[in-house]
Amino acid sequence: MKFILRYLEILFTLAGLAVIFLAVLLFAPSGASPWQVAAIAATLVGVIHGVLFWLVRRRQREVRRAVIADAQAMLRDVIDNQLAVILAMSDLREAHAQERARAADYISRSVSAISDALGHLSDESLHSWIAKYRTPDSTHPYPGGPSG
């Protein structure tokens, strides 16, 4: 299946050429000009190609939107968690110097975790986050997700 998706445009083009040649072989002996048959078949193949490519591109946009929504949810979750740590540690500012140093260390690590999450955002990190936080019965909007 991945082979078909990877080379979809080429496969459509080869299929279109095969249809054009078959149309010429089938209809040219019946008295029609081979160039007329090829032109009509090529026009029909072009229209079908256009519709198929539009459908594929529309599906790709839907998948991309779903991935972006998942990435936004993952980042929102990571950032909210780290900001909660920062807020909790900032409450210790009235504590002793040792406690403030510990709070500053936690805050520094939280900021670093946010930066790492943004810097290492990838398809793999998104899939691992989805696998960790989504329930098994939840549906997933794009292929390759935990339930798709």
Rosetta constraint file for C-alpha pairs under 8 A:
AtomPair CA 1 CA 5 HARMONIC 6.38 0.50
AtomPair CA 2 CA 6 HARMONIC 5.89 0.50
AtomPair CA 3 CA 7 HARMONIC 6.17 0.50
AtomPair CA 4 CA 8 HARMONIC 5.40 0.50
AtomPair CA 4 CA 11 HARMONIC 7.58 0.50
AtomPair CA 7 CA 11 HARMONIC 6.14 0.50
AtomPair CA 8 CA 12 HARMONIC 6.11 0.50
AtomPair CA 9 CA 13 HARMONIC 6.16 0.50
AtomPair CA 9 CA 53 HARMONIC 7.95 0.50
AtomPair CA 10 CA 14 HARMONIC 6.16 0.50
AtomPair CA 11 CA 15 HARMONIC 6.06 0.50
AtomPair CA 12 CA 16 HARMONIC 6.04 0.50
AtomPair CA 12 CA 49 HARMONIC 7.15 0.50
AtomPair CA 13 CA 17 HARMONIC 6.22 0.50
AtomPair CA 13 CA 49 HARMONIC 7.98 0.50
AtomPair CA 14 CA 18 HARMONIC 6.15 0.50
AtomPair CA 15 CA 19 HARMONIC 6.22 0.50
AtomPair CA 16 CA 20 HARMONIC 6.29 0.50
AtomPair CA 16 CA 42 HARMONIC 7.68 0.50
AtomPair CA 16 CA 45 HARMONIC 5.67 0.50
AtomPair CA 16 CA 49 HARMONIC 7.96 0.50
AtomPair CA 17 CA 21 HARMONIC 6.24 0.50
AtomPair CA 18 CA 22 HARMONIC 6.01 0.50
AtomPair CA 19 CA 23 HARMONIC 5.98 0.50
AtomPair CA 19 CA 41 HARMONIC 7.31 0.50
AtomPair CA 19 CA 45 HARMONIC 7.72 0.50
AtomPair CA 20 CA 24 HARMONIC 6.31 0.50
AtomPair CA 20 CA 38 HARMONIC 5.80 0.50
AtomPair CA 20 CA 41 HARMONIC 5.30 0.50
AtomPair CA 20 CA 42 HARMONIC 6.02 0.50
AtomPair CA 20 CA 45 HARMONIC 7.69 0.50
AtomPair CA 21 CA 25 HARMONIC 6.19 0.50
AtomPair CA 21 CA 38 HARMONIC 7.35 0.50
AtomPair CA 22 CA 26 HARMONIC 5.99 0.50
AtomPair CA 23 CA 27 HARMONIC 5.81 0.50
AtomPair CA 23 CA 28 HARMONIC 7.75 0.50
AtomPair CA 23 CA 37 HARMONIC 6.66 0.50
AtomPair CA 23 CA 38 HARMONIC 6.98 0.50
AtomPair CA 23 CA 41 HARMONIC 6.64 0.50
AtomPair CA 24 CA 28 HARMONIC 5.26 0.50
AtomPair CA 24 CA 34 HARMONIC 5.67 0.50
AtomPair CA 24 CA 37 HARMONIC 5.70 0.50
AtomPair CA 24 CA 38 HARMONIC 5.86 0.50
AtomPair CA 25 CA 29 HARMONIC 7.15 0.50
AtomPair CA 26 CA 30 HARMONIC 7.85 0.50
AtomPair CA 27 CA 31 HARMONIC 7.56 0.50
AtomPair CA 27 CA 32 HARMONIC 6.59 0.50
AtomPair CA 27 CA 34 HARMONIC 7.72 0.50
AtomPair CA 27 CA 37 HARMONIC 6.85 0.50
AtomPair CA 28 CA 32 HARMONIC 5.04 0.50
AtomPair CA 28 CA 33 HARMONIC 5.90 0.50
AtomPair CA 28 CA 34 HARMONIC 4.97 0.50
AtomPair CA 28 CA 37 HARMONIC 6.77 0.50
AtomPair CA 32 CA 36 HARMONIC 7.06 0.50
AtomPair CA 32 CA 37 HARMONIC 6.89 0.50
AtomPair CA 33 CA 37 HARMONIC 6.37 0.50
AtomPair CA 34 CA 38 HARMONIC 6.05 0.50
AtomPair CA 35 CA 39 HARMONIC 5.99 0.50
AtomPair CA 36 CA 40 HARMONIC 6.15 0.50
AtomPair CA 37 CA 41 HARMONIC 6.03 0.50
AtomPair CA 38 CA 42 HARMONIC 5.85 0.50
AtomPair CA 39 CA 43 HARMONIC 6.11 0.50
AtomPair CA 40 CA 44 HARMONIC 6.29 0.50
AtomPair CA 41 CA 45 HARMONIC 6.04 0.50
AtomPair CA 42 CA 46 HARMONIC 5.97 0.50
AtomPair CA 43 CA 47 HARMONIC 6.31 0.50
AtomPair CA 44 CA 48 HARMONIC 6.22 0.50
AtomPair CA 45 CA 49 HARMONIC 5.95 0.50
AtomPair CA 46 CA 50 HARMONIC 6.12 0.50
AtomPair CA 47 CA 51 HARMONIC 6.37 0.50
AtomPair CA 48 CA 52 HARMONIC 6.14 0.50
AtomPair CA 49 CA 53 HARMONIC 5.96 0.50
AtomPair CA 50 CA 54 HARMONIC 6.07 0.50
AtomPair CA 51 CA 55 HARMONIC 6.24 0.50
AtomPair CA 52 CA 56 HARMONIC 6.20 0.50
AtomPair CA 53 CA 57 HARMONIC 6.00 0.50
AtomPair CA 54 CA 58 HARMONIC 6.05 0.50
AtomPair CA 55 CA 59 HARMONIC 6.26 0.50
AtomPair CA 56 CA 60 HARMONIC 6.24 0.50
AtomPair CA 57 CA 61 HARMONIC 6.27 0.50
AtomPair CA 58 CA 62 HARMONIC 6.41 0.50
AtomPair CA 59 CA 63 HARMONIC 6.24 0.50
AtomPair CA 60 CA 64 HARMONIC 6.06 0.50
AtomPair CA 61 CA 65 HARMONIC 6.13 0.50
AtomPair CA 62 CA 66 HARMONIC 6.31 0.50
AtomPair CA 63 CA 67 HARMONIC 6.22 0.50
AtomPair CA 63 CA 141 HARMONIC 7.13 0.50
AtomPair CA 63 CA 142 HARMONIC 5.49 0.50
AtomPair CA 64 CA 68 HARMONIC 6.13 0.50
AtomPair CA 65 CA 69 HARMONIC 6.13 0.50
AtomPair CA 66 CA 70 HARMONIC 6.22 0.50
AtomPair CA 66 CA 141 HARMONIC 6.22 0.50
AtomPair CA 66 CA 142 HARMONIC 6.81 0.50
AtomPair CA 67 CA 71 HARMONIC 6.11 0.50
AtomPair CA 67 CA 142 HARMONIC 7.51 0.50
AtomPair CA 68 CA 72 HARMONIC 6.07 0.50
AtomPair CA 69 CA 73 HARMONIC 6.21 0.50
AtomPair CA 70 CA 74 HARMONIC 6.13 0.50
AtomPair CA 70 CA 126 HARMONIC 7.33 0.50
AtomPair CA 70 CA 130 HARMONIC 7.94 0.50
AtomPair CA 71 CA 75 HARMONIC 6.12 0.50
AtomPair CA 71 CA 126 HARMONIC 6.29 0.50
AtomPair CA 72 CA 76 HARMONIC 5.96 0.50
AtomPair CA 73 CA 77 HARMONIC 6.10 0.50
AtomPair CA 74 CA 78 HARMONIC 6.23 0.50
AtomPair CA 74 CA 126 HARMONIC 7.07 0.50
AtomPair CA 74 CA 129 HARMONIC 6.79 0.50
AtomPair CA 75 CA 79 HARMONIC 5.89 0.50
AtomPair CA 75 CA 117 HARMONIC 7.26 0.50
AtomPair CA 75 CA 118 HARMONIC 7.47 0.50
AtomPair CA 76 CA 80 HARMONIC 5.84 0.50
AtomPair CA 77 CA 81 HARMONIC 6.12 0.50
AtomPair CA 78 CA 82 HARMONIC 6.24 0.50
AtomPair CA 78 CA 114 HARMONIC 6.90 0.50
AtomPair CA 78 CA 117 HARMONIC 7.38 0.50
AtomPair CA 79 CA 83 HARMONIC 5.95 0.50
AtomPair CA 79 CA 114 HARMONIC 5.93 0.50
AtomPair CA 80 CA 84 HARMONIC 6.11 0.50
AtomPair CA 81 CA 85 HARMONIC 6.54 0.50
AtomPair CA 82 CA 86 HARMONIC 6.30 0.50
AtomPair CA 82 CA 110 HARMONIC 5.18 0.50
AtomPair CA 82 CA 111 HARMONIC 7.23 0.50
AtomPair CA 82 CA 113 HARMONIC 7.37 0.50
AtomPair CA 82 CA 114 HARMONIC 6.86 0.50
AtomPair CA 83 CA 87 HARMONIC 6.08 0.50
AtomPair CA 83 CA 110 HARMONIC 7.36 0.50
AtomPair CA 84 CA 88 HARMONIC 6.08 0.50
AtomPair CA 85 CA 89 HARMONIC 6.09 0.50
AtomPair CA 85 CA 106 HARMONIC 7.45 0.50
AtomPair CA 85 CA 107 HARMONIC 7.07 0.50
AtomPair CA 85 CA 110 HARMONIC 6.92 0.50
AtomPair CA 86 CA 90 HARMONIC 6.04 0.50
AtomPair CA 86 CA 106 HARMONIC 7.21 0.50
AtomPair CA 86 CA 107 HARMONIC 5.05 0.50
AtomPair CA 86 CA 110 HARMONIC 6.71 0.50
AtomPair CA 87 CA 91 HARMONIC 6.51 0.50
AtomPair CA 88 CA 92 HARMONIC 7.34 0.50
AtomPair CA 89 CA 93 HARMONIC 7.47 0.50
AtomPair CA 89 CA 103 HARMONIC 4.86 0.50
AtomPair CA 89 CA 104 HARMONIC 7.41 0.50
AtomPair CA 89 CA 106 HARMONIC 6.96 0.50
AtomPair CA 89 CA 107 HARMONIC 6.73 0.50
AtomPair CA 90 CA 103 HARMONIC 6.79 0.50
AtomPair CA 92 CA 99 HARMONIC 6.79 0.50
AtomPair CA 92 CA 100 HARMONIC 6.28 0.50
AtomPair CA 92 CA 103 HARMONIC 6.69 0.50
AtomPair CA 93 CA 99 HARMONIC 7.84 0.50
AtomPair CA 93 CA 100 HARMONIC 5.62 0.50
AtomPair CA 93 CA 103 HARMONIC 7.69 0.50
AtomPair CA 94 CA 100 HARMONIC 7.77 0.50
AtomPair CA 95 CA 99 HARMONIC 5.84 0.50
AtomPair CA 95 CA 100 HARMONIC 6.30 0.50
AtomPair CA 96 CA 100 HARMONIC 6.24 0.50
AtomPair CA 97 CA 101 HARMONIC 6.17 0.50
AtomPair CA 98 CA 102 HARMONIC 6.32 0.50
AtomPair CA 99 CA 103 HARMONIC 6.09 0.50
AtomPair CA 100 CA 104 HARMONIC 6.01 0.50
AtomPair CA 101 CA 105 HARMONIC 6.19 0.50
AtomPair CA 102 CA 106 HARMONIC 6.30 0.50
AtomPair CA 103 CA 107 HARMONIC 6.09 0.50
AtomPair CA 104 CA 108 HARMONIC 6.02 0.50
AtomPair CA 105 CA 109 HARMONIC 6.18 0.50
AtomPair CA 106 CA 110 HARMONIC 6.10 0.50
AtomPair CA 107 CA 111 HARMONIC 6.20 0.50
AtomPair CA 108 CA 112 HARMONIC 6.16 0.50
AtomPair CA 109 CA 113 HARMONIC 6.06 0.50
AtomPair CA 110 CA 114 HARMONIC 6.28 0.50
AtomPair CA 111 CA 115 HARMONIC 6.22 0.50
AtomPair CA 112 CA 116 HARMONIC 6.03 0.50
AtomPair CA 113 CA 117 HARMONIC 6.07 0.50
AtomPair CA 114 CA 118 HARMONIC 6.31 0.50
AtomPair CA 115 CA 119 HARMONIC 6.00 0.50
AtomPair CA 116 CA 120 HARMONIC 5.81 0.50
AtomPair CA 117 CA 121 HARMONIC 5.96 0.50
AtomPair CA 120 CA 125 HARMONIC 7.51 0.50
AtomPair CA 121 CA 125 HARMONIC 6.13 0.50
AtomPair CA 121 CA 126 HARMONIC 7.14 0.50
AtomPair CA 122 CA 126 HARMONIC 6.16 0.50
AtomPair CA 123 CA 127 HARMONIC 6.16 0.50
AtomPair CA 124 CA 128 HARMONIC 6.15 0.50
AtomPair CA 125 CA 129 HARMONIC 6.12 0.50
AtomPair CA 126 CA 130 HARMONIC 6.16 0.50
AtomPair CA 127 CA 131 HARMONIC 6.06 0.50
AtomPair CA 127 CA 145 HARMONIC 6.69 0.50
AtomPair CA 127 CA 146 HARMONIC 7.54 0.50
AtomPair CA 128 CA 132 HARMONIC 6.10 0.50
AtomPair CA 129 CA 133 HARMONIC 6.13 0.50
AtomPair CA 130 CA 134 HARMONIC 5.41 0.50
AtomPair CA 130 CA 145 HARMONIC 7.84 0.50
AtomPair CA 130 CA 146 HARMONIC 7.27 0.50
AtomPair CA 131 CA 135 HARMONIC 7.96 0.50
AtomPair CA 131 CA 146 HARMONIC 6.14 0.50
AtomPair CA 134 CA 138 HARMONIC 6.56 0.50
AtomPair CA 136 CA 146 HARMONIC 7.80 0.50
AtomPair CA 136 CA 147 HARMONIC 7.32 0.50
AtomPair CA 137 CA 147 HARMONIC 7.89 0.50
AtomPair CA 138 CA 147 HARMONIC 7.44 0.50
AtomPair CA 139 CA 147 HARMONIC 6.00 0.50
AtomPair CA 139 CA 148 HARMONIC 7.60 0.50
AtomPair CA 140 CA 145 HARMONIC 5.90 0.50
AtomPair CA 140 CA 146 HARMONIC 6.83 0.50
AtomPair CA 140 CA 147 HARMONIC 5.74 0.50
AtomPair CA 140 CA 148 HARMONIC 6.12 0.50
AtomPair CA 141 CA 145 HARMONIC 7.63 0.50
AtomPair CA 141 CA 148 HARMONIC 7.63 0.50
AtomPair CA 142 CA 148 HARMONIC 6.60 0.50
AtomPair CA 143 CA 148 HARMONIC 4.96 0.50
AtomPair CA 144 CA 148 HARMONIC 5.46 0.50
